[in-house]
Amino acid sequence: MNKIRWRYPLGVGLVVGLSVAGYLTQDKWLPMLDHRQAVVDKDVSSESAESATPNETILLTDQAIDNLGLTAKRTLPDTYWRTIQIPGTVVDRPGRSDLGVVSPVSGVVTQVNCFPGNIVRVGDVLFSIRLLSESLHATQSDLFKATQDIKIAQAQRKRLSASTGAIAEARIIEAENQITRLEIAVRAYRQELLTRGLSRMQIDEVAEGNFVRDITVVVPDRPVTDPPVAMLVSESSADTQSLAYEVQELDVELGQQVNAGQTLCMLANHRTLDIEGRAFPDETPLLERTVREGWPVDVDFGQDEREGWPPLDQTYRIRHLANTIDPTNRTFAFRIPLENQSKVVEANGQRQMLWRCRPGQKLRILVRVQKLDDVFVLPADAVTRDGAEAFVFTQNVNTFERKPVRILFQNRRDVVLANDGSLVPGMFVVQNAAAQLNRMTKSQSGDDLPEGYHIHADGSLHKNEDEGK
C-alpha cells in the first residue's frame, strides 16, 4: 500500500519534469523537426513538378500523322531578307489597260452588239450608227461627182487627141489640167471619208454612187507597243491570240443620238497592270536604296495559290517613285509593273474572261531592310510559342521531338531562326501544326505509347503482331 502511494507522485513528477525540460530545450529540438518536414515537402513537390513537366518526345501513328496533315522538310541554313510592309493596290496602267471606243461620226445608234462582260476580238463589230452628218453626206456626193467628172474629162481629152491644130492642143492641155484638179479633189474626199470611219471598200462603193447611210464601229487593233494577250487556261493557242478585250462599260443605248468623238464603250485588257504603293516620307531612304541597288521587292497578295492558276513567276521591281506627297494622307506613290494572268470560263454558251489580279485589289509590298545570313527559314505554322520559349518539332518516322529555338524575325508568313546549334542542318523539321504538337507534349508522359503498338530503335512505330490473338 505504501509502495502505491509513493509511485503515483513519482510518475506525476517525472512527467512534469520532462515537460518542463522539453519546453526549456525547444530551441534545440524544434528546428530538427521543421527540417525533416521541409525535406518531406521538397520531395513531394519535386515529384509533383517532375510529373507536371511535359515530355519532349511524342509518338504518333501513321493515321494520326495523316489526320494532322503533318509535313516535314529537310532544313538547311539559308539567307533571308528582313522586310517592312507597305500597303499597295492593283491599278490600271494608263494607256495600256483600258481603251475607249468613240463614235467617228454624228448619228443614231441602230445596233448594239456588245454588252459588259463580253469578250470581243479585233475587228468585231460593236455598233451600227445611222449617219446624220450633212457634211458626211455632202462629202460622199462630192466624191461621186468628182469621180464622174474625171470620166467626162478623160473622154473629152480622148476626142481632142484625134483632132489637129493649135486650138485642139490648147483644149487638150486644159482637159488634162481639169483631170489633175479632179484627181486631187478625189484623193481629199477619200481621205476625209477614211478619217470618218469608212472602209476603203465602202469608199469605192461611194465613188460608184452607192452612198453609205450606216457605219459600223469595230474593235480597233492593238497598238504595236502592247504586250501579247495572256495565255488562257483551257484554251487553244490560236484562240487565245485572237482574244483581245473585255467590254468593261457600255455608255450608249439603242436609238441614242451620238456626236462625233463621243465615247461609246470602254474595253479592258488587264494583261498589263501596275502595283501602286503608298509610303511615308521617312520610308523614302529605304525605297531609294532599293531602286539604286536594283533590289527586287516581294508582293504578298494575301491569298493562297488558287487552284487552276499557274504560279506568278515574275520579278517585281520599282519602276517609278513619285516626287509629290499627297497633302491629305502625307504619303507618296511608287509603281511596280505587274504581268497579269487570265482564263476564260464558259457557261450556257457565254464566255467570260476572268483575271487573277484585278484593279482595286489590296496587297502588301515587302521592301528589303536587312540581310540575315546563315539562318533557318520556316513557315509561321512550324513554330509555336509557350511563354518566353519558342519550339519546333523534328520528325524521325513516327517520333516527334520538341526543340527550343531562338527567333530572329517573324512576320505573317515566315519565321527566321538563329543557327545556334538548337537545330542541326539536314534535320527534318515539321512545317505545320506545331501548336497542336506542343499541346500534345503537355498532355502525355514519357512512357505513353498508343495501345497495341511498340517502337523500334529507328523511331518508327509498329503494331504488335500478336495483338488480338
C-alpha positions as CSV (number, residue, x, y, z in Angstrom):
1,M,0.0,0.0,0.0
2,N,2.9,2.3,0.9
3,K,4.6,1.5,-2.5
4,I,1.5,2.6,-4.4
5,R,1.4,5.9,-2.5
6,W,4.9,6.9,-3.4
7,R,4.8,5.6,-7.0
8,Y,2.0,7.8,-8.1
9,P,3.5,11.1,-7.1
10,L,6.8,9.9,-8.6
11,G,5.2,9.3,-12.0
12,V,3.5,12.6,-12.0
13,G,6.7,14.4,-11.1
14,L,8.6,12.6,-13.9
15,V,6.0,13.7,-16.5
16,V,6.1,17.3,-15.2
17,G,9.8,17.3,-15.2
18,L,10.1,16.0,-18.8
19,S,7.6,18.6,-20.0
20,V,9.5,21.4,-18.3
21,A,12.8,20.1,-19.8
22,G,11.2,19.9,-23.2
23,Y,9.9,23.4,-23.0
24,L,13.2,24.8,-21.9
25,T,15.2,23.0,-24.7
26,Q,12.7,23.6,-27.5
27,D,15.1,25.9,-29.3
28,K,17.4,22.9,-29.9
29,W,15.0,20.1,-30.9
30,L,12.2,22.0,-32.7
31,P,14.3,23.1,-35.8
32,M,15.2,19.5,-36.3
33,L,11.5,18.6,-36.7
34,D,11.0,21.6,-39.1
35,H,13.9,20.5,-41.2
36,R,12.6,16.9,-41.6
37,Q,9.2,18.3,-42.6
38,A,10.8,20.6,-45.2
39,V,12.7,17.6,-46.7
40,V,9.5,15.7,-47.0
41,D,7.7,18.6,-48.6
42,K,10.5,19.2,-51.0
43,D,10.5,15.5,-52.1
44,V,6.7,15.7,-52.6
45,S,7.0,19.0,-54.6
46,S,9.8,17.6,-56.7
47,E,7.8,14.5,-57.6
48,S,4.8,16.7,-58.5
49,A,6.9,19.1,-60.6
50,E,8.5,16.1,-62.4
51,S,5.1,14.6,-63.2
52,A,3.9,18.1,-64.5
53,T,6.9,18.6,-66.8
54,P,5.9,17.8,-70.4
55,N,7.8,15.1,-72.3
56,E,9.9,16.4,-75.2
57,T,9.2,13.4,-77.4
58,I,5.8,12.2,-78.6
59,L,4.8,9.2,-80.7
60,L,2.1,9.3,-83.4
61,T,0.6,6.6,-85.5
62,D,0.5,6.9,-89.3
63,Q,-3.2,7.6,-89.1
64,A,-2.6,10.5,-86.5
65,I,0.0,12.0,-88.8
66,D,-2.4,12.0,-91.7
67,N,-5.2,13.4,-89.6
68,L,-3.0,16.4,-88.6
69,G,-1.7,16.7,-92.2
70,L,1.9,16.9,-90.9
71,T,4.6,17.6,-93.5
72,A,8.3,17.7,-92.8
73,K,11.2,19.0,-94.9
74,R,15.0,18.9,-94.6
75,T,16.1,22.3,-93.2
76,L,19.3,23.9,-94.3
77,P,20.8,27.3,-93.5
78,D,19.8,30.0,-95.9
79,T,19.9,33.8,-96.5
80,Y,16.8,35.8,-95.6
81,W,16.0,39.5,-96.1
82,R,14.2,41.2,-93.3
83,T,11.5,43.5,-94.8
84,I,8.9,46.1,-94.0
85,Q,5.4,46.1,-95.2
86,I,3.9,48.9,-97.3
87,P,0.3,48.8,-98.4
88,G,-0.4,48.7,-102.1
89,T,-3.2,48.5,-104.6
90,V,-3.5,46.9,-108.1
91,V,-4.3,49.7,-110.6
92,D,-4.7,50.1,-114.3
93,R,-1.7,51.1,-116.3
94,P,-2.5,54.3,-118.2
95,G,-2.6,53.9,-122.0
96,R,-2.3,50.1,-121.7
97,S,-5.2,48.6,-119.6
98,D,-8.2,50.5,-120.9
99,L,-9.3,51.5,-124.4
100,G,-12.2,53.9,-125.1
101,V,-14.1,53.4,-128.4
102,V,-15.6,56.7,-129.7
103,S,-18.1,57.4,-132.5
104,P,-16.3,58.6,-135.7
105,V,-19.5,60.4,-136.9
106,S,-22.7,62.0,-135.6
107,G,-25.7,59.8,-135.9
108,V,-28.2,57.5,-134.2
109,V,-27.2,54.1,-132.7
110,T,-29.2,51.5,-134.6
111,Q,-27.5,48.3,-133.3
112,V,-25.6,47.3,-130.2
113,N,-23.6,44.1,-130.5
114,C,-21.6,44.2,-127.2
115,F,-22.6,44.1,-123.5
116,P,-20.5,44.4,-120.3
117,G,-18.5,41.2,-119.7
118,N,-18.5,40.1,-123.3
119,I,-15.2,39.1,-124.9
120,V,-14.5,40.8,-128.2
121,R,-11.8,40.4,-130.8
122,V,-10.0,42.8,-133.0
123,G,-12.3,43.6,-136.0
124,D,-15.6,42.5,-134.3
125,V,-18.5,44.9,-134.9
126,L,-19.5,46.7,-131.8
127,F,-22.1,49.3,-133.0
128,S,-24.0,50.4,-136.1
129,I,-24.7,54.1,-136.5
130,R,-27.2,55.8,-138.9
131,L,-25.4,58.8,-140.3
132,L,-26.9,62.2,-139.6
133,S,-24.0,64.4,-140.6
134,E,-24.8,66.6,-143.5
135,S,-21.1,67.2,-144.2
136,L,-20.5,63.5,-144.5
137,H,-23.4,63.1,-147.0
138,A,-22.0,66.1,-148.9
139,T,-18.5,64.6,-149.0
140,Q,-19.9,61.4,-150.4
141,S,-21.8,63.4,-153.1
142,D,-18.7,65.4,-153.9
143,L,-16.6,62.2,-154.3
144,F,-19.2,60.7,-156.6
145,K,-19.4,63.9,-158.6
146,A,-15.7,64.3,-158.9
147,T,-15.3,60.7,-160.0
148,Q,-17.8,61.1,-162.7
149,D,-16.3,64.5,-163.8
150,I,-12.9,62.7,-164.2
151,K,-14.5,60.2,-166.5
152,I,-16.1,63.0,-168.6
153,A,-12.8,64.9,-168.8
154,Q,-10.9,61.8,-169.8
155,A,-13.5,61.1,-172.6
156,Q,-13.2,64.7,-173.9
157,R,-9.4,64.6,-173.9
158,K,-9.6,61.4,-175.9
159,R,-11.8,63.1,-178.6
160,L,-9.5,66.1,-178.7
161,S,-6.5,63.9,-179.2
162,A,-7.9,62.8,-182.5
163,S,-8.0,66.4,-183.8
164,T,-5.1,68.6,-185.0
165,G,-4.3,72.2,-184.9
166,A,-3.4,74.8,-182.3
167,I,-6.9,75.1,-180.9
168,A,-7.1,71.4,-180.3
169,E,-3.7,71.4,-178.5
170,A,-4.8,74.2,-176.1
171,R,-8.0,72.4,-175.3
172,I,-6.2,69.1,-174.7
173,I,-3.9,70.8,-172.1
174,E,-6.9,72.4,-170.5
175,A,-8.6,69.0,-170.2
176,E,-5.5,67.4,-168.7
177,N,-5.3,70.2,-166.1
178,Q,-9.0,69.6,-165.3
179,I,-8.4,65.9,-164.7
180,T,-5.4,66.7,-162.4
181,R,-7.6,69.0,-160.3
182,L,-10.3,66.5,-160.0
183,E,-8.0,63.7,-159.1
184,I,-6.6,65.8,-156.2
185,A,-10.1,66.5,-155.0
186,V,-11.0,62.8,-155.2
187,R,-7.9,61.9,-153.0
188,A,-9.0,64.6,-150.5
189,Y,-12.6,63.3,-150.4
190,R,-11.4,59.7,-149.9
191,Q,-9.1,60.7,-147.1
192,E,-11.9,62.6,-145.3
193,L,-14.2,59.6,-145.6
194,L,-11.4,57.3,-144.4
195,T,-10.9,59.6,-141.3
196,R,-14.7,59.5,-140.6
197,G,-14.5,55.7,-140.2
198,L,-15.5,54.4,-143.7
199,S,-13.5,51.5,-145.0
200,R,-11.7,51.5,-148.4
201,M,-14.3,49.2,-149.8
202,Q,-17.1,51.4,-148.7
203,I,-15.4,54.4,-150.2
204,D,-15.0,52.6,-153.5
205,E,-18.8,51.9,-153.5
206,V,-19.4,55.6,-152.8
207,A,-17.4,56.6,-155.8
208,E,-19.7,54.3,-157.9
209,G,-22.8,56.0,-156.5
210,N,-23.7,53.6,-153.6
211,F,-23.8,56.0,-150.7
212,V,-23.2,54.8,-147.1
213,R,-26.1,55.5,-144.8
214,D,-25.0,53.3,-141.9
215,I,-21.5,53.0,-140.5
216,T,-20.1,50.2,-138.3
217,V,-17.8,50.7,-135.3
218,V,-15.3,47.8,-134.8
219,V,-12.8,46.8,-132.2
220,P,-9.6,48.6,-133.0
221,D,-6.3,46.8,-133.5
222,R,-3.9,46.6,-130.6
223,P,-1.0,49.1,-130.6
224,V,2.3,47.6,-131.5
225,T,3.7,48.5,-128.1
226,D,1.1,46.4,-126.3
227,P,2.3,43.0,-124.9
228,P,0.7,39.9,-126.3
229,V,-2.6,38.6,-124.9
230,A,-2.3,36.5,-121.8
231,M,-2.3,32.7,-122.1
232,L,-5.7,31.5,-121.1
233,V,-6.3,28.3,-119.2
234,S,-8.1,25.5,-121.2
235,E,-7.9,27.5,-124.5
236,S,-6.0,26.7,-127.6
237,S,-3.1,29.0,-128.5
238,A,-4.8,30.2,-131.8
239,D,-8.0,31.1,-130.0
240,T,-6.0,32.7,-127.2
241,Q,-4.2,35.1,-129.5
242,S,-7.5,36.3,-131.0
243,L,-9.0,37.2,-127.6
244,A,-8.1,40.8,-127.1
245,Y,-10.5,42.8,-124.9
246,E,-13.4,42.5,-122.5
247,V,-16.3,45.0,-122.6
248,Q,-16.0,46.9,-119.3
249,E,-18.5,49.7,-119.7
250,L,-21.4,50.4,-122.2
251,D,-22.1,54.2,-122.4
252,V,-24.8,54.4,-125.1
253,E,-28.2,52.8,-125.6
254,L,-30.1,51.7,-128.7
255,G,-31.7,54.7,-130.5
256,Q,-29.5,57.2,-128.8
257,Q,-28.1,60.1,-130.8
258,V,-24.3,60.5,-130.5
259,N,-21.9,63.1,-131.7
260,A,-18.5,62.6,-133.4
261,G,-15.9,61.9,-130.7
262,Q,-18.4,60.7,-128.1
263,T,-17.4,57.6,-126.1
264,L,-19.5,54.5,-127.0
265,C,-17.9,51.9,-124.7
266,M,-14.8,51.1,-122.7
267,L,-12.7,48.0,-123.5
268,A,-10.3,46.5,-121.0
269,N,-7.3,44.3,-121.2
270,H,-5.8,43.8,-117.8
271,R,-2.9,41.8,-119.0
272,T,-0.5,44.7,-118.1
273,L,-1.2,46.4,-114.8
274,D,0.7,48.3,-112.1
275,I,1.0,47.9,-108.3
276,E,0.8,51.3,-106.6
277,G,2.3,51.5,-103.2
278,R,1.8,54.4,-100.7
279,A,4.8,55.1,-98.5
280,F,5.5,57.7,-95.8
281,P,8.3,60.2,-96.2
282,D,10.5,58.5,-93.5
283,E,10.5,55.4,-95.7
284,T,12.0,57.2,-98.6
285,P,15.6,56.2,-97.9
286,L,14.7,52.5,-98.0
287,L,12.9,52.8,-101.3
288,E,15.7,54.9,-102.8
289,R,18.2,52.3,-101.8
290,T,16.0,49.6,-103.3
291,V,15.9,51.5,-106.6
292,R,19.6,52.4,-106.5
293,E,20.8,48.8,-105.8
294,G,18.3,47.2,-108.2
295,W,16.8,45.0,-105.5
296,P,13.5,43.3,-106.2
297,V,10.6,43.6,-103.8
298,D,8.2,40.8,-102.7
299,V,4.4,41.1,-103.1
300,D,2.0,39.4,-100.7
301,F,-1.4,39.2,-102.4
302,G,-3.0,38.0,-99.2
303,Q,-4.3,34.8,-100.8
304,D,-3.1,31.2,-101.2
305,E,-2.2,29.8,-104.6
306,R,-5.6,29.3,-106.3
307,E,-6.4,26.1,-108.0
308,G,-6.1,26.3,-111.7
309,W,-3.7,29.3,-111.8
310,P,0.0,28.8,-112.7
311,P,2.5,30.4,-110.3
312,L,3.1,34.1,-110.6
313,D,6.8,33.7,-111.6
314,Q,8.0,37.2,-112.1
315,T,10.4,39.7,-110.5
316,Y,8.9,42.8,-109.0
317,R,11.0,46.0,-109.3
318,I,10.1,49.6,-108.5
319,R,9.8,51.5,-111.8
320,H,8.8,54.9,-110.6
321,L,9.0,57.0,-107.4
322,A,6.7,60.0,-107.2
323,N,8.2,63.4,-106.4
324,T,5.0,64.7,-104.8
325,I,3.3,64.0,-101.5
326,D,-0.4,63.7,-101.0
327,P,-1.3,66.5,-98.6
328,T,-4.3,64.5,-97.2
329,N,-2.5,61.3,-96.0
330,R,1.1,62.5,-96.2
331,T,2.2,59.6,-98.4
332,F,3.8,59.4,-101.8
333,A,3.2,56.8,-104.5
334,F,5.5,54.4,-106.3
335,R,4.7,52.0,-109.1
336,I,5.7,48.4,-109.8
337,P,4.8,46.7,-113.2
338,L,2.6,43.6,-112.9
339,E,2.1,41.0,-115.6
340,N,-1.4,39.5,-115.0
341,Q,-2.9,36.1,-115.8
342,S,-6.3,35.4,-117.3
343,K,-8.6,32.5,-118.2
344,V,-11.9,32.0,-119.9
345,V,-14.9,30.3,-118.3
346,E,-17.9,29.2,-120.4
347,A,-21.4,28.6,-119.2
348,N,-24.7,28.4,-121.1
349,G,-22.9,29.3,-124.3
350,Q,-21.5,32.5,-122.9
351,R,-17.8,33.1,-122.4
352,Q,-16.3,35.3,-119.8
353,M,-12.7,36.4,-119.2
354,L,-11.5,36.2,-115.6
355,W,-8.3,37.9,-114.3
356,R,-6.2,36.7,-111.5
357,C,-5.4,40.2,-110.3
358,R,-8.0,43.0,-110.6
359,P,-7.8,46.7,-110.3
360,G,-8.7,47.8,-106.8
361,Q,-7.3,44.7,-105.2
362,K,-5.4,45.4,-101.9
363,L,-2.0,43.8,-101.2
364,R,1.2,44.1,-99.2
365,I,4.6,45.2,-100.6
366,L,7.6,43.8,-98.8
367,V,10.7,46.2,-99.1
368,R,14.1,44.9,-98.0
369,V,15.7,46.3,-94.9
370,Q,18.3,43.9,-93.5
371,K,20.1,40.8,-94.8
372,L,20.3,37.8,-92.4
373,D,22.9,35.1,-93.3
374,D,23.2,31.6,-92.1
375,V,19.7,31.3,-90.7
376,F,16.8,28.8,-90.8
377,V,13.6,30.0,-92.5
378,L,10.4,28.1,-91.7
379,P,6.7,28.7,-92.3
380,A,4.9,30.5,-89.5
381,D,2.9,27.4,-88.6
382,A,6.2,25.5,-88.0
383,V,7.0,27.4,-84.8
384,T,4.9,27.6,-81.6
385,R,5.4,29.8,-78.5
386,D,5.0,28.8,-74.9
387,G,5.5,31.9,-72.8
388,A,9.0,33.2,-73.5
389,E,10.0,29.9,-75.2
390,A,9.7,29.0,-78.8
391,F,9.7,25.5,-80.2
392,V,9.8,23.5,-83.4
393,F,9.4,19.7,-83.9
394,T,11.7,17.4,-85.7
395,Q,10.4,14.1,-87.2
396,N,12.1,10.7,-87.2
397,V,9.5,8.4,-88.8
398,N,6.8,8.3,-86.1
399,T,8.8,10.0,-83.4
400,F,8.5,13.8,-83.0
401,E,10.9,15.7,-80.7
402,R,10.4,19.2,-79.5
403,K,13.4,21.6,-79.9
404,P,13.7,25.0,-78.3
405,V,14.8,27.7,-80.8
406,R,15.6,31.4,-80.9
407,I,13.5,33.7,-83.2
408,L,15.3,36.4,-85.0
409,F,12.4,37.8,-87.1
410,Q,8.8,36.8,-87.7
411,N,6.0,38.0,-90.0
412,R,2.7,36.7,-91.2
413,R,4.3,34.1,-93.5
414,D,7.8,33.3,-92.3
415,V,9.8,32.7,-89.1
416,V,13.6,33.2,-89.1
417,L,15.5,31.1,-86.6
418,A,19.1,31.5,-85.4
419,N,21.6,28.8,-86.3
420,D,22.9,28.4,-82.7
421,G,23.1,24.7,-82.5
422,S,19.5,24.0,-81.5
423,L,18.8,22.6,-85.0
424,V,21.3,20.5,-86.9
425,P,21.4,21.3,-90.6
426,G,19.7,18.5,-92.5
427,M,17.1,17.7,-89.8
428,F,13.6,17.0,-91.0
429,V,11.5,19.8,-89.3
430,V,7.7,19.7,-89.3
431,Q,6.4,22.5,-91.4
432,N,2.9,22.9,-89.8
433,A,0.7,22.1,-86.8
434,A,3.4,23.0,-84.3
435,A,0.8,24.4,-81.8
436,Q,-1.2,21.1,-81.9
437,L,2.0,19.0,-81.3
438,N,3.0,21.3,-78.4
439,R,-0.3,20.7,-76.7
440,M,0.1,17.0,-77.1
441,T,3.5,17.2,-75.3
442,K,1.8,18.6,-72.3
443,S,-0.9,16.0,-72.1
444,Q,1.2,12.8,-72.1
445,S,4.0,11.3,-70.1
446,G,7.3,10.0,-71.4
447,D,6.2,6.3,-71.5
448,D,3.0,6.9,-73.3
449,L,2.6,4.6,-76.3
450,P,-0.5,4.1,-78.4
451,E,-2.3,1.0,-77.2
452,G,-1.2,-2.1,-79.2
453,Y,2.0,-0.5,-80.6
454,H,5.7,-0.8,-80.0
455,I,8.6,1.5,-81.1
456,H,11.7,0.4,-82.9
457,A,15.2,1.8,-82.4
458,D,14.9,3.9,-85.6
459,G,11.9,5.8,-84.1
460,S,9.2,4.0,-86.2
461,L,6.0,2.8,-84.6
462,H,4.7,-0.7,-85.3
463,K,1.6,-2.6,-84.4
464,N,2.0,-5.6,-82.2
465,E,1.9,-8.8,-84.3
466,D,0.1,-10.9,-81.6
467,E,-2.4,-8.1,-80.9
468,G,-5.9,-9.6,-81.0
469,K,-4.8,-13.3,-80.8
